[in-house]
Amino acid sequence: FVYFACYYASYSISILYMTHRFNANPAFIGIYEAYEGLLQCISILLVPMIIEQWLGAYIDIYWLYIGYFMRALYFACFGFVDTKMHLFAVTPVILLAATVTPRTRTLISNSVPHEIQSQVMSGFAALQSASTFISPLICYVYSVIVFQCASCIYYLFGLIVLVASLMILYLIINKETRQIVVALSFLNKKQPIVGNGKE
């Protein structure tokens, strides 16, 4: 929920941020939005293919952690940069971040029985939609504080998503949950789980 709230709100305030921080005109904002959109398209369509074909890895919970961490890094860099050129330079960080949304659905779908697929995925969609309701409040607050600290909101977004990534990391390294993570990794690769489950 917090990830999607930060995600949607960040795009709602990005124009105000660039206008105030960089004195950006509509032409620059349009070029940057097209540039970021192209990178996100590459991230969603090509990066998973490259990871699967060249590295032989599936986009599992480990890559989901990387996606969350890179999104936190993107927010921090977005707030830290002080020139337009630096803004363009740090944006490719998003190449490893935009896979989060579709891969989260895949991981959740693969971890529940077929009998409850519709209920679980409907709940996930409802949670994602509910996160959009907080965006107007964030936009209003930002419109007030933008003149005092334009970058603070992006530092906050980065911190929130970083905490979420650390929660995923805990699931990966904790002994009690590691077996579930390993099982999901095997299921996602569509390979049978063999042995006693302690591999």
Buried (B, 14 or more C-beta within 10 A) or exposed (E): EEBBBBBBBBEBBBBBBBBBBBEBEEEBBEEBBEBBEEBBEBBBEEBBEEBEEEEEBBBBBBBBBBBBBBBBBBBBBBBEBEEBEEBBEBBBBBBBBBBBBEBBBBBBBBBEEEEEEEEBBEEBEEEBEEBBEBBEEBBEEBEEEBEEEBBEBBBBBBBBBBEBBEEBBEBBEEEEEEEBBBEBBBBBEEEEEEEEEEE
